Amino acid sequence: MNKRTICQTLLVMTLACGSIAWGVQMPAWISNDRDLKSALKAAKTPADHERIAAYYAVKADRQDAAAADYERAAAEYRNGPVVKNLTAPNTAARYETIAKEFRQAARTNRALAASHALIARTTEEASQ
């Protein structure tokens, strides 16, 4: 079973379990940062934390893909023919910097996903 299938399975399982905490409703689907913010406020059950962890993991995967694209573009500029472009003399270096920032953001999101997965496990163990 690959990572994507596991994430999708977790998301489908968690969609069945909604929760309301302190007047904040857990969104049925976390598709953006605003939904994430309300999900973080309302998260109480292990399923809620698994859904948040899955969102962070997917976001990290997207950032890794974007970083790979920028690294590929930087390599093409470095290895390609020299083109005189006075408006962007360091395009390859700029792309490498952007890729580095995406990689750092992906590492941060993976750490957040791991922490929410740990919270889900410990909450589930404590409830048993």
LOKETI-647667 format. One record per atom (N, C-alpha, C, O): residue number from 1; atom name; x, y negated, z negated. Coordinates in pm, whole numbers, padded with zeros to 5 digits. Example, Ala and Ser with C-alpha at 12.3 -4.5 7.8 and 13.67 -1.06 7.14 Angstrom:
node i 1; at N; xx 01319; yy 00569; zz -00780;
node i 1; at CA; xx 01230; yy 00450; zz -00780;
node i 1; at C; xx 01320; yy 00330; zz -00780;
node i 1; at O; xx 01424; yy 00332; zz -00846;
node i 2; at N; xx 01285; yy 00225; zz -00708;
node i 2; at CA; xx 01367; yy 00106; zz -00714;
node i 2; at C; xx 01290; yy -00003; zz -00787;
node i 2; at O; xx 01341; yy -00114; zz -00804;
END
This chain:
node i 1; at N; xx 00084; yy 00117; zz 00000;
node i 1; at CA; xx 00000; yy 00000; zz 00000;
node i 1; at C; xx 00090; yy -00124; zz 00000;
node i 1; at O; xx 00175; yy -00139; zz -00087;
node i 2; at N; xx 00070; yy -00210; zz 00096;
node i 2; at CA; xx 00157; yy -00327; zz 00104;
node i 2; at C; xx 00105; yy -00440; zz 00015;
node i 2; at O; xx -00006; yy -00435; zz -00039;
node i 3; at N; xx 00187; yy -00541; zz 00001;
node i 3; at CA; xx 00160; yy -00652; zz -00090;
node i 3; at C; xx 00033; yy -00726; zz -00051;
node i 3; at O; xx -00045; yy -00767; zz -00137;
node i 4; at N; xx 00013; yy -00744; zz 00077;
node i 4; at CA; xx -00104; yy -00818; zz 00123;
node i 4; at C; xx -00233; yy -00743; zz 00089;
node i 4; at O; xx -00332; yy -00804; zz 00047;
node i 5; at N; xx -00232; yy -00612; zz 00106;
node i 5; at CA; xx -00349; yy -00532; zz 00074;
node i 5; at C; xx -00378; yy -00536; zz -00075;
node i 5; at O; xx -00494; yy -00544; zz -00117;
node i 6; at N; xx -00274; yy -00531; zz -00155;
node i 6; at CA; xx -00292; yy -00539; zz -00300;
node i 6; at C; xx -00353; yy -00673; zz -00339;
node i 6; at O; xx -00446; yy -00678; zz -00419;
node i 7; at N; xx -00300; yy -00781; zz -00281;
node i 7; at CA; xx -00353; yy -00914; zz -00312;
node i 7; at C; xx -00499; yy -00927; zz -00270;
node i 7; at O; xx -00581; yy -00983; zz -00343;
node i 8; at N; xx -00531; yy -00874; zz -00152;
node i 8; at CA; xx -00669; yy -00882; zz -00106;
node i 8; at C; xx -00761; yy -00800; zz -00195;
node i 8; at O; xx -00872; yy -00842; zz -00225;
node i 9; at N; xx -00714; yy -00683; zz -00237;
node i 9; at CA; xx -00794; yy -00599; zz -00325;
node i 9; at C; xx -00817; yy -00669; zz -00459;
node i 9; at O; xx -00929; yy -00668; zz -00512;
node i 10; at N; xx -00712; yy -00730; zz -00513;
node i 10; at CA; xx -00727; yy -00802; zz -00639;
node i 10; at C; xx -00825; yy -00918; zz -00625;
node i 10; at O; xx -00907; yy -00942; zz -00714;
node i 11; at N; xx -00816; yy -00989; zz -00514;
node i 11; at CA; xx -00907; yy -01101; zz -00494;
node i 11; at C; xx -01052; yy -01056; zz -00481;
node i 11; at O; xx -01142; yy -01120; zz -00535;
node i 12; at N; xx -01074; yy -00945; zz -00410;
node i 12; at CA; xx -01210; yy -00894; zz -00395;
node i 12; at C; xx -01264; yy -00848; zz -00530;
node i 12; at O; xx -01380; yy -00873; zz -00562;
node i 13; at N; xx -01179; yy -00782; zz -00609;
node i 13; at CA; xx -01222; yy -00736; zz -00741;
node i 13; at C; xx -01255; yy -00854; zz -00832;
node i 13; at O; xx -01352; yy -00850; zz -00908;
node i 14; at N; xx -01174; yy -00958; zz -00824;
node i 14; at CA; xx -01196; yy -01072; zz -00913;
node i 14; at C; xx -01312; yy -01160; zz -00868;
node i 14; at O; xx -01370; yy -01232; zz -00950;
node i 15; at N; xx -01348; yy -01155; zz -00742;
node i 15; at CA; xx -01462; yy -01234; zz -00697;
node i 15; at C; xx -01590; yy -01186; zz -00764;
node i 15; at O; xx -01683; yy -01265; zz -00784;
node i 16; at N; xx -01595; yy -01058; zz -00798;
node i 16; at CA; xx -01715; yy -01004; zz -00863;
node i 16; at C; xx -01728; yy -01053; zz -01007;
node i 16; at O; xx -01837; yy -01052; zz -01063;
node i 17; at N; xx -01617; yy -01095; zz -01065;
node i 17; at CA; xx -01617; yy -01135; zz -01207;
node i 17; at C; xx -01595; yy -01285; zz -01219;
node i 17; at O; xx -01481; yy -01330; zz -01223;
node i 18; at N; xx -01700; yy -01362; zz -01225;
node i 18; at CA; xx -01686; yy -01506; zz -01246;
node i 18; at C; xx -01696; yy -01536; zz -01395;
node i 18; at O; xx -01749; yy -01455; zz -01471;
node i 19; at N; xx -01646; yy -01650; zz -01435;
node i 19; at CA; xx -01658; yy -01686; zz -01576;
node i 19; at C; xx -01680; yy -01835; zz -01589;
node i 19; at O; xx -01640; yy -01913; zz -01502;
node i 20; at N; xx -01743; yy -01872; zz -01698;
node i 20; at CA; xx -01765; yy -02012; zz -01728;
node i 20; at C; xx -01702; yy -02038; zz -01865;
node i 20; at O; xx -01734; yy -01971; zz -01962;
node i 21; at N; xx -01612; yy -02135; zz -01871;
node i 21; at CA; xx -01545; yy -02166; zz -01997;
node i 21; at C; xx -01544; yy -02317; zz -02017;
node i 21; at O; xx -01500; yy -02391; zz -01930;
node i 22; at N; xx -01591; yy -02360; zz -02132;
node i 22; at CA; xx -01591; yy -02501; zz -02167;
node i 22; at C; xx -01656; yy -02590; zz -02061;
node i 22; at O; xx -01611; yy -02702; zz -02038;
node i 23; at N; xx -01757; yy -02541; zz -01998;
node i 23; at CA; xx -01828; yy -02619; zz -01899;
node i 23; at C; xx -01760; yy -02624; zz -01763;
node i 23; at O; xx -01811; yy -02688; zz -01671;
node i 24; at N; xx -01645; yy -02557; zz -01747;
node i 24; at CA; xx -01575; yy -02554; zz -01619;
node i 24; at C; xx -01600; yy -02418; zz -01557;
node i 24; at O; xx -01571; yy -02315; zz -01618;
node i 25; at N; xx -01653; yy -02417; zz -01438;
node i 25; at CA; xx -01683; yy -02291; zz -01372;
node i 25; at C; xx -01562; yy -02243; zz -01293;
node i 25; at O; xx -01497; yy -02320; zz -01224;
node i 26; at N; xx -01534; yy -02114; zz -01304;
node i 26; at CA; xx -01426; yy -02052; zz -01230;
node i 26; at C; xx -01467; yy -02046; zz -01083;
node i 26; at O; xx -01571; yy -01991; zz -01051;
node i 27; at N; xx -01386; yy -02103; zz -00992;
node i 27; at CA; xx -01423; yy -02097; zz -00851;
node i 27; at C; xx -01423; yy -01954; zz -00802;
node i 27; at O; xx -01340; yy -01873; zz -00843;
node i 28; at N; xx -01516; yy -01923; zz -00714;
node i 28; at CA; xx -01525; yy -01786; zz -00661;
node i 28; at C; xx -01403; yy -01752; zz -00577;
node i 28; at O; xx -01363; yy -01636; zz -00569;
node i 29; at N; xx -01345; yy -01851; zz -00515;
node i 29; at CA; xx -01230; yy -01829; zz -00428;
node i 29; at C; xx -01136; yy -01947; zz -00444;
node i 29; at O; xx -01179; yy -02062; zz -00437;
node i 30; at N; xx -01008; yy -01920; zz -00465;
node i 30; at CA; xx -00910; yy -02027; zz -00479;
node i 30; at C; xx -00847; yy -02049; zz -00342;
node i 30; at O; xx -00768; yy -01967; zz -00296;
node i 31; at N; xx -00883; yy -02159; zz -00278;
node i 31; at CA; xx -00833; yy -02183; zz -00143;
node i 31; at C; xx -00748; yy -02309; zz -00132;
node i 31; at O; xx -00686; yy -02334; zz -00028;
node i 32; at N; xx -00744; yy -02389; zz -00238;
node i 32; at CA; xx -00661; yy -02510; zz -00236;
node i 32; at C; xx -00622; yy -02547; zz -00379;
node i 32; at O; xx -00663; yy -02480; zz -00474;
node i 33; at N; xx -00543; yy -02652; zz -00392;
node i 33; at CA; xx -00492; yy -02690; zz -00524;
node i 33; at C; xx -00601; yy -02744; zz -00617;
node i 33; at O; xx -00589; yy -02732; zz -00738;
node i 34; at N; xx -00706; yy -02801; zz -00561;
node i 34; at CA; xx -00816; yy -02849; zz -00645;
node i 34; at C; xx -00888; yy -02729; zz -00708;
node i 34; at O; xx -00922; yy -02732; zz -00827;
node i 35; at N; xx -00913; yy -02624; zz -00628;
node i 35; at CA; xx -00973; yy -02502; zz -00683;
node i 35; at C; xx -00880; yy -02439; zz -00787;
node i 35; at O; xx -00926; yy -02385; zz -00888;
node i 36; at N; xx -00750; yy -02445; zz -00761;
node i 36; at CA; xx -00653; yy -02391; zz -00855;
node i 36; at C; xx -00660; yy -02464; zz -00988;
node i 36; at O; xx -00653; yy -02402; zz -01094;
node i 37; at N; xx -00673; yy -02595; zz -00983;
node i 37; at CA; xx -00678; yy -02676; zz -01106;
node i 37; at C; xx -00799; yy -02636; zz -01191;
node i 37; at O; xx -00786; yy -02619; zz -01312;
node i 38; at N; xx -00915; yy -02622; zz -01129;
node i 38; at CA; xx -01033; yy -02581; zz -01206;
node i 38; at C; xx -01022; yy -02435; zz -01251;
node i 38; at O; xx -01074; yy -02399; zz -01356;
node i 39; at N; xx -00955; yy -02351; zz -01171;
node i 39; at CA; xx -00936; yy -02211; zz -01211;
node i 39; at C; xx -00844; yy -02202; zz -01331;
node i 39; at O; xx -00866; yy -02119; zz -01420;
node i 40; at N; xx -00741; yy -02286; zz -01335;
node i 40; at CA; xx -00650; yy -02285; zz -01449;
node i 40; at C; xx -00721; yy -02328; zz -01577;
node i 40; at O; xx -00693; yy -02275; zz -01685;
node i 41; at N; xx -00815; yy -02423; zz -01566;
node i 41; at CA; xx -00889; yy -02468; zz -01684;
node i 41; at C; xx -00986; yy -02361; zz -01733;
node i 41; at O; xx -01009; yy -02349; zz -01853;
node i 42; at N; xx -01043; yy -02285; zz -01640;
node i 42; at CA; xx -01147; yy -02190; zz -01676;
node i 42; at C; xx -01098; yy -02048; zz -01698;
node i 42; at O; xx -01176; yy -01962; zz -01739;
node i 43; at N; xx -00973; yy -02020; zz -01672;
node i 43; at CA; xx -00921; yy -01883; zz -01679;
node i 43; at C; xx -00925; yy -01830; zz -01822;
node i 43; at O; xx -00865; yy -01888; zz -01912;
node i 44; at N; xx -00996; yy -01721; zz -01840;
node i 44; at CA; xx -01005; yy -01655; zz -01971;
node i 44; at C; xx -00981; yy -01505; zz -01960;
node i 44; at O; xx -00921; yy -01445; zz -02049;
node i 45; at N; xx -01028; yy -01445; zz -01854;
node i 45; at CA; xx -01020; yy -01299; zz -01841;
node i 45; at C; xx -00894; yy -01259; zz -01764;
node i 45; at O; xx -00836; yy -01341; zz -01693;
node i 46; at N; xx -00853; yy -01133; zz -01776;
node i 46; at CA; xx -00739; yy -01086; zz -01697;
node i 46; at C; xx -00763; yy -01100; zz -01547;
node i 46; at O; xx -00671; yy -01129; zz -01471;
node i 47; at N; xx -00887; yy -01080; zz -01504;
node i 47; at CA; xx -00919; yy -01093; zz -01361;
node i 47; at C; xx -00896; yy -01236; zz -01312;
node i 47; at O; xx -00850; yy -01257; zz -01200;
node i 48; at N; xx -00927; yy -01333; zz -01398;
node i 48; at CA; xx -00904; yy -01472; zz -01361;
node i 48; at C; xx -00755; yy -01500; zz -01341;
node i 48; at O; xx -00716; yy -01565; zz -01244;
node i 49; at N; xx -00675; yy -01449; zz -01432;
node i 49; at CA; xx -00530; yy -01471; zz -01420;
node i 49; at C; xx -00471; yy -01394; zz -01302;
node i 49; at O; xx -00375; yy -01440; zz -01240;
node i 50; at N; xx -00527; yy -01278; zz -01271;
node i 50; at CA; xx -00481; yy -01205; zz -01152;
node i 50; at C; xx -00513; yy -01282; zz -01025;
node i 50; at O; xx -00433; yy -01284; zz -00931;
node i 51; at N; xx -00629; yy -01346; zz -01022;
node i 51; at CA; xx -00667; yy -01425; zz -00905;
node i 51; at C; xx -00574; yy -01545; zz -00889;
node i 51; at O; xx -00534; yy -01579; zz -00778;
node i 52; at N; xx -00539; yy -01608; zz -01000;
node i 52; at CA; xx -00446; yy -01721; zz -00995;
node i 52; at C; xx -00308; yy -01675; zz -00950;
node i 52; at O; xx -00242; yy -01741; zz -00870;
node i 53; at N; xx -00264; yy -01560; zz -01002;
node i 53; at CA; xx -00134; yy -01505; zz -00962;
node i 53; at C; xx -00133; yy -01472; zz -00813;
node i 53; at O; xx -00033; yy -01495; zz -00745;
node i 54; at N; xx -00243; yy -01418; zz -00764;
node i 54; at CA; xx -00251; yy -01387; zz -00620;
node i 54; at C; xx -00243; yy -01514; zz -00536;
node i 54; at O; xx -00179; yy -01514; zz -00430;
node i 55; at N; xx -00307; yy -01622; zz -00581;
node i 55; at CA; xx -00301; yy -01749; zz -00508;
node i 55; at C; xx -00158; yy -01800; zz -00503;
node i 55; at O; xx -00111; yy -01841; zz -00398;
node i 56; at N; xx -00089; yy -01797; zz -00618;
node i 56; at CA; xx 00050; yy -01843; zz -00621;
node i 56; at C; xx 00139; yy -01756; zz -00531;
node i 56; at O; xx 00228; yy -01808; zz -00464;
node i 57; at N; xx 00115; yy -01626; zz -00528;
node i 57; at CA; xx 00195; yy -01537; zz -00443;
node i 57; at C; xx 00173; yy -01567; zz -00295;
node i 57; at O; xx 00268; yy -01570; zz -00218;
node i 58; at N; xx 00049; yy -01589; zz -00257;
node i 58; at CA; xx 00019; yy -01621; zz -00117;
node i 58; at C; xx 00080; yy -01756; zz -00079;
node i 58; at O; xx 00134; yy -01772; zz 00030;
node i 59; at N; xx 00072; yy -01852; zz -00170;
node i 59; at CA; xx 00130; yy -01983; zz -00145;
node i 59; at C; xx 00282; yy -01972; zz -00128;
node i 59; at O; xx 00340; yy -02038; zz -00042;
node i 60; at N; xx 00346; yy -01890; zz -00210;
node i 60; at CA; xx 00491; yy -01869; zz -00199;
node i 60; at C; xx 00526; yy -01803; zz -00067;
node i 60; at O; xx 00627; yy -01838; zz -00005;
node i 61; at N; xx 00445; yy -01707; zz -00023;
node i 61; at CA; xx 00471; yy -01642; zz 00107;
node i 61; at C; xx 00463; yy -01744; zz 00221;
node i 61; at O; xx 00545; yy -01741; zz 00312;
node i 62; at N; xx 00364; yy -01831; zz 00215;
node i 62; at CA; xx 00350; yy -01934; zz 00319;
node i 62; at C; xx 00470; yy -02029; zz 00318;
node i 62; at O; xx 00518; yy -02071; zz 00423;
node i 63; at N; xx 00517; yy -02064; zz 00199;
node i 63; at CA; xx 00632; yy -02154; zz 00190;
node i 63; at C; xx 00759; yy -02086; zz 00240;
node i 63; at O; xx 00842; yy -02150; zz 00303;
node i 64; at N; xx 00774; yy -01956; zz 00214;
node i 64; at CA; xx 00889; yy -01883; zz 00268;
node i 64; at C; xx 00884; yy -01878; zz 00420;
node i 64; at O; xx 00987; yy -01891; zz 00486;
node i 65; at N; xx 00765; yy -01860; zz 00475;
node i 65; at CA; xx 00751; yy -01858; zz 00621;
node i 65; at C; xx 00786; yy -01995; zz 00681;
node i 65; at O; xx 00853; yy -02003; zz 00783;
node i 66; at N; xx 00740; yy -02101; zz 00616;
node i 66; at CA; xx 00772; yy -02236; zz 00664;
node i 66; at C; xx 00922; yy -02261; zz 00655;
node i 66; at O; xx 00980; yy -02322; zz 00746;
node i 67; at N; xx 00985; yy -02216; zz 00548;
node i 67; at CA; xx 01130; yy -02233; zz 00533;
node i 67; at C; xx 01204; yy -02158; zz 00643;
node i 67; at O; xx 01302; yy -02208; zz 00698;
node i 68; at N; xx 01158; yy -02038; zz 00675;
node i 68; at CA; xx 01223; yy -01961; zz 00781;
node i 68; at C; xx 01210; yy -02032; zz 00915;
node i 68; at O; xx 01304; yy -02033; zz 00994;
node i 69; at N; xx 01095; yy -02092; zz 00940;
node i 69; at CA; xx 01077; yy -02168; zz 01064;
node i 69; at C; xx 01173; yy -02287; zz 01071;
node i 69; at O; xx 01234; yy -02311; zz 01175;
node i 70; at N; xx 01187; yy -02360; zz 00962;
node i 70; at CA; xx 01279; yy -02474; zz 00961;
node i 70; at C; xx 01424; yy -02429; zz 00974;
node i 70; at O; xx 01504; yy -02496; zz 01039;
node i 71; at N; xx 01458; yy -02316; zz 00911;
node i 71; at CA; xx 01595; yy -02265; zz 00925;
node i 71; at C; xx 01624; yy -02224; zz 01070;
node i 71; at O; xx 01733; yy -02248; zz 01121;
node i 72; at N; xx 01525; yy -02163; zz 01134;
node i 72; at CA; xx 01540; yy -02124; zz 01274;
node i 72; at C; xx 01558; yy -02247; zz 01362;
node i 72; at O; xx 01643; yy -02249; zz 01451;
node i 73; at N; xx 01478; yy -02350; zz 01336;
node i 73; at CA; xx 01489; yy -02474; zz 01414;
node i 73; at C; xx 01625; yy -02540; zz 01391;
node i 73; at O; xx 01685; yy -02591; zz 01486;
node i 74; at N; xx 01673; yy -02539; zz 01267;
node i 74; at CA; xx 01804; yy -02598; zz 01238;
node i 74; at C; xx 01914; yy -02523; zz 01311;
node i 74; at O; xx 02007; yy -02584; zz 01363;
node i 75; at N; xx 01905; yy -02391; zz 01315;
node i 75; at CA; xx 02006; yy -02311; zz 01385;
node i 75; at C; xx 02003; yy -02340; zz 01535;
node i 75; at O; xx 02107; yy -02346; zz 01600;
node i 76; at N; xx 01883; yy -02358; zz 01589;
node i 76; at CA; xx 01873; yy -02390; zz 01732;
node i 76; at C; xx 01938; yy -02526; zz 01761;
node i 76; at O; xx 02009; yy -02541; zz 01860;
node i 77; at N; xx 01915; yy -02624; zz 01676;
node i 77; at CA; xx 01976; yy -02755; zz 01696;
node i 77; at C; xx 02127; yy -02749; zz 01680;
node i 77; at O; xx 02200; yy -02815; zz 01754;
node i 78; at N; xx 02175; yy -02669; zz 01583;
node i 78; at CA; xx 02319; yy -02659; zz 01562;
node i 78; at C; xx 02389; yy -02586; zz 01676;
node i 78; at O; xx 02500; yy -02623; zz 01715;
node i 79; at N; xx 02326; yy -02482; zz 01730;
node i 79; at CA; xx 02388; yy -02398; zz 01832;
node i 79; at C; xx 02352; yy -02437; zz 01974;
node i 79; at O; xx 02411; yy -02388; zz 02070;
node i 80; at N; xx 02255; yy -02525; zz 01988;
node i 80; at CA; xx 02211; yy -02565; zz 02121;
node i 80; at C; xx 02299; yy -02673; zz 02180;
node i 80; at O; xx 02394; yy -02718; zz 02117;
node i 81; at N; xx 02266; yy -02714; zz 02300;
node i 81; at CA; xx 02344; yy -02821; zz 02362;
node i 81; at C; xx 02324; yy -02953; zz 02287;
node i 81; at O; xx 02217; yy -02980; zz 02233;
node i 82; at N; xx 02428; yy -03033; zz 02285;
node i 82; at CA; xx 02422; yy -03160; zz 02215;
node i 82; at C; xx 02341; yy -03259; zz 02298;
node i 82; at O; xx 02370; yy -03284; zz 02415;
node i 83; at N; xx 02240; yy -03312; zz 02235;
node i 83; at CA; xx 02154; yy -03409; zz 02301;
node i 83; at C; xx 02168; yy -03541; zz 02226;
node i 83; at O; xx 02157; yy -03545; zz 02104;
node i 84; at N; xx 02193; yy -03646; zz 02299;
node i 84; at CA; xx 02207; yy -03776; zz 02234;
node i 84; at C; xx 02068; yy -03829; zz 02200;
node i 84; at O; xx 01988; yy -03861; zz 02287;
node i 85; at N; xx 02045; yy -03837; zz 02072;
node i 85; at CA; xx 01917; yy -03886; zz 02024;
node i 85; at C; xx 01948; yy -03982; zz 01909;
node i 85; at O; xx 01975; yy -03939; zz 01797;
node i 86; at N; xx 01945; yy -04107; zz 01936;
node i 86; at CA; xx 01985; yy -04207; zz 01837;
node i 86; at C; xx 01885; yy -04220; zz 01723;
node i 86; at O; xx 01920; yy -04272; zz 01616;
node i 87; at N; xx 01762; yy -04176; zz 01743;
node i 87; at CA; xx 01662; yy -04189; zz 01638;
node i 87; at C; xx 01671; yy -04077; zz 01535;
node i 87; at O; xx 01621; yy -04093; zz 01424;
node i 88; at N; xx 01732; yy -03963; zz 01568;
node i 88; at CA; xx 01741; yy -03851; zz 01475;
node i 88; at C; xx 01877; yy -03783; zz 01489;
node i 88; at O; xx 01884; yy -03672; zz 01542;
node i 89; at N; xx 01985; yy -03847; zz 01442;
node i 89; at CA; xx 02117; yy -03789; zz 01462;
node i 89; at C; xx 02145; yy -03666; zz 01378;
node i 89; at O; xx 02231; yy -03586; zz 01415;
node i 90; at N; xx 02076; yy -03647; zz 01265;
node i 90; at CA; xx 02102; yy -03533; zz 01178;
node i 90; at C; xx 01980; yy -03443; zz 01165;
node i 90; at O; xx 01944; yy -03403; zz 01055;
node i 91; at N; xx 01916; yy -03411; zz 01277;
node i 91; at CA; xx 01795; yy -03332; zz 01273;
node i 91; at C; xx 01820; yy -03195; zz 01210;
node i 91; at O; xx 01739; yy -03150; zz 01129;
node i 92; at N; xx 01930; yy -03128; zz 01244;
node i 92; at CA; xx 01957; yy -02996; zz 01189;
node i 92; at C; xx 01976; yy -03002; zz 01038;
node i 92; at O; xx 01923; yy -02917; zz 00966;
node i 93; at N; xx 02048; yy -03101; zz 00989;
node i 93; at CA; xx 02068; yy -03116; zz 00845;
node i 93; at C; xx 01937; yy -03146; zz 00774;
node i 93; at O; xx 01912; yy -03096; zz 00664;
node i 94; at N; xx 01853; yy -03227; zz 00836;
node i 94; at CA; xx 01723; yy -03259; zz 00778;
node i 94; at C; xx 01637; yy -03133; zz 00769;
node i 94; at O; xx 01572; yy -03109; zz 00667;
node i 95; at N; xx 01636; yy -03051; zz 00876;
node i 95; at CA; xx 01560; yy -02927; zz 00875;
node i 95; at C; xx 01613; yy -02831; zz 00768;
node i 95; at O; xx 01534; yy -02762; zz 00703;
node i 96; at N; xx 01744; yy -02826; zz 00750;
node i 96; at CA; xx 01800; yy -02739; zz 00646;
node i 96; at C; xx 01758; yy -02785; zz 00507;
node i 96; at O; xx 01732; yy -02703; zz 00419;
node i 97; at N; xx 01752; yy -02915; zz 00487;
node i 97; at CA; xx 01708; yy -02969; zz 00358;
node i 97; at C; xx 01561; yy -02936; zz 00333;
node i 97; at O; xx 01523; yy -02898; zz 00222;
node i 98; at N; xx 01479; yy -02951; zz 00435;
node i 98; at CA; xx 01337; yy -02918; zz 00421;
node i 98; at C; xx 01321; yy -02770; zz 00390;
node i 98; at O; xx 01239; yy -02734; zz 00305;
node i 99; at N; xx 01397; yy -02685; zz 00458;
node i 99; at CA; xx 01390; yy -02541; zz 00433;
node i 99; at C; xx 01430; yy -02509; zz 00289;
node i 99; at O; xx 01369; yy -02424; zz 00224;
node i 100; at N; xx 01533; yy -02576; zz 00241;
node i 100; at CA; xx 01579; yy -02555; zz 00103;
node i 100; at C; xx 01470; yy -02594; zz 00003;
node i 100; at O; xx 01449; yy -02524; zz -00097;
node i 101; at N; xx 01400; yy -02703; zz 00030;
node i 101; at CA; xx 01291; yy -02746; zz -00058;
node i 101; at C; xx 01175; yy -02645; zz -00057;
node i 101; at O; xx 01116; yy -02617; zz -00161;
node i 102; at N; xx 01144; yy -02592; zz 00061;
node i 102; at CA; xx 01040; yy -02489; zz 00070;
node i 102; at C; xx 01081; yy -02365; zz -00008;
node i 102; at O; xx 00998; yy -02306; zz -00077;
node i 103; at N; xx 01207; yy -02324; zz 00003;
node i 103; at CA; xx 01255; yy -02205; zz -00071;
node i 103; at C; xx 01244; yy -02228; zz -00221;
node i 103; at O; xx 01204; yy -02138; zz -00295;
node i 104; at N; xx 01279; yy -02347; zz -00267;
node i 104; at CA; xx 01270; yy -02377; zz -00410;
node i 104; at C; xx 01125; yy -02375; zz -00457;
node i 104; at O; xx 01095; yy -02320; zz -00563;
node i 105; at N; xx 01036; yy -02433; zz -00379;
node i 105; at CA; xx 00894; yy -02432; zz -00414;
node i 105; at C; xx 00840; yy -02289; zz -00417;
node i 105; at O; xx 00759; yy -02255; zz -00503;
node i 106; at N; xx 00884; yy -02206; zz -00324;
node i 106; at CA; xx 00841; yy -02066; zz -00321;
node i 106; at C; xx 00890; yy -01992; zz -00445;
node i 106; at O; xx 00815; yy -01913; zz -00503;
node i 107; at N; xx 01015; yy -02018; zz -00487;
node i 107; at CA; xx 01065; yy -01954; zz -00610;
node i 107; at C; xx 00982; yy -01997; zz -00731;
node i 107; at O; xx 00950; yy -01914; zz -00816;
node i 108; at N; xx 00947; yy -02124; zz -00737;
node i 108; at CA; xx 00865; yy -02174; zz -00848;
node i 108; at C; xx 00728; yy -02107; zz -00848;
node i 108; at O; xx 00679; yy -02066; zz -00953;
node i 109; at N; xx 00666; yy -02096; zz -00731;
node i 109; at CA; xx 00535; yy -02034; zz -00722;
node i 109; at C; xx 00540; yy -01886; zz -00756;
node i 109; at O; xx 00447; yy -01833; zz -00816;
node i 110; at N; xx 00649; yy -01817; zz -00718;
node i 110; at CA; xx 00663; yy -01675; zz -00754;
node i 110; at C; xx 00678; yy -01660; zz -00906;
node i 110; at O; xx 00625; yy -01566; zz -00964;
node i 111; at N; xx 00749; yy -01753; zz -00969;
node i 111; at CA; xx 00761; yy -01748; zz -01115;
node i 111; at C; xx 00625; yy -01771; zz -01181;
node i 111; at O; xx 00592; yy -01705; zz -01279;
node i 112; at N; xx 00548; yy -01865; zz -01129;
node i 112; at CA; xx 00414; yy -01890; zz -01182;
node i 112; at C; xx 00323; yy -01769; zz -01163;
node i 112; at O; xx 00245; yy -01734; zz -01251;
node i 113; at N; xx 00334; yy -01705; zz -01047;
node i 113; at CA; xx 00255; yy -01584; zz -01021;
node i 113; at C; xx 00293; yy -01474; zz -01119;
node i 113; at O; xx 00206; yy -01404; zz -01171;
node i 114; at N; xx 00421; yy -01457; zz -01144;
node i 114; at CA; xx 00466; yy -01354; zz -01238;
node i 114; at C; xx 00416; yy -01385; zz -01379;
node i 114; at O; xx 00377; yy -01293; zz -01452;
node i 115; at N; xx 00417; yy -01511; zz -01419;
node i 115; at CA; xx 00371; yy -01545; zz -01554;
node i 115; at C; xx 00221; yy -01520; zz -01568;
node i 115; at O; xx 00177; yy -01472; zz -01673;
node i 116; at N; xx 00142; yy -01550; zz -01466;
node i 116; at CA; xx -00002; yy -01524; zz -01474;
node i 116; at C; xx -00031; yy -01375; zz -01468;
node i 116; at O; xx -00126; yy -01328; zz -01531;
node i 117; at N; xx 00048; yy -01299; zz -01393;
node i 117; at CA; xx 00032; yy -01154; zz -01393;
node i 117; at C; xx 00062; yy -01097; zz -01531;
node i 117; at O; xx -00005; yy -01005; zz -01578;
node i 118; at N; xx 00164; yy -01151; zz -01596;
node i 118; at CA; xx 00199; yy -01108; zz -01732;
node i 118; at C; xx 00088; yy -01145; zz -01830;
node i 118; at O; xx 00053; yy -01065; zz -01917;
node i 119; at N; xx 00032; yy -01264; zz -01816;
node i 119; at CA; xx -00080; yy -01305; zz -01902;
node i 119; at C; xx -00197; yy -01210; zz -01882;
node i 119; at O; xx -00262; yy -01170; zz -01978;
node i 120; at N; xx -00225; yy -01174; zz -01757;
node i 120; at CA; xx -00336; yy -01082; zz -01728;
node i 120; at C; xx -00312; yy -00947; zz -01794;
node i 120; at O; xx -00403; yy -00888; zz -01852;
node i 121; at N; xx -00188; yy -00896; zz -01785;
node i 121; at CA; xx -00157; yy -00765; zz -01845;
node i 121; at C; xx -00169; yy -00770; zz -01997;
node i 121; at O; xx -00228; yy -00680; zz -02058;
node i 122; at N; xx -00113; yy -00874; zz -02057;
node i 122; at CA; xx -00117; yy -00882; zz -02204;
node i 122; at C; xx -00258; yy -00905; zz -02254;
node i 122; at O; xx -00295; yy -00852; zz -02359;
node i 123; at N; xx -00338; yy -00983; zz -02181;
node i 123; at CA; xx -00478; yy -01004; zz -02219;
node i 123; at C; xx -00556; yy -00874; zz -02209;
node i 123; at O; xx -00638; yy -00843; zz -02294;
node i 124; at N; xx -00529; yy -00799; zz -02103;
node i 124; at CA; xx -00600; yy -00672; zz -02083;
node i 124; at C; xx -00560; yy -00572; zz -02192;
node i 124; at O; xx -00645; yy -00499; zz -02243;
node i 125; at N; xx -00431; yy -00567; zz -02226;
node i 125; at CA; xx -00387; yy -00475; zz -02330;
node i 125; at C; xx -00444; yy -00515; zz -02466;
node i 125; at O; xx -00479; yy -00429; zz -02547;
node i 126; at N; xx -00452; yy -00644; zz -02492;
node i 126; at CA; xx -00504; yy -00691; zz -02620;
node i 126; at C; xx -00653; yy -00662; zz -02634;
node i 126; at O; xx -00702; yy -00640; zz -02745;
node i 127; at N; xx -00724; yy -00662; zz -02524;
node i 127; at CA; xx -00869; yy -00639; zz -02530;
node i 127; at C; xx -00902; yy -00491; zz -02544;
node i 127; at O; xx -01015; yy -00457; zz -02579;
node i 128; at N; xx -00808; yy -00404; zz -02519;
node i 128; at CA; xx -00837; yy -00260; zz -02528;
node i 128; at C; xx -00819; yy -00208; zz -02664;
node i 128; at O; xx -00839; yy -00089; zz -02688;
END
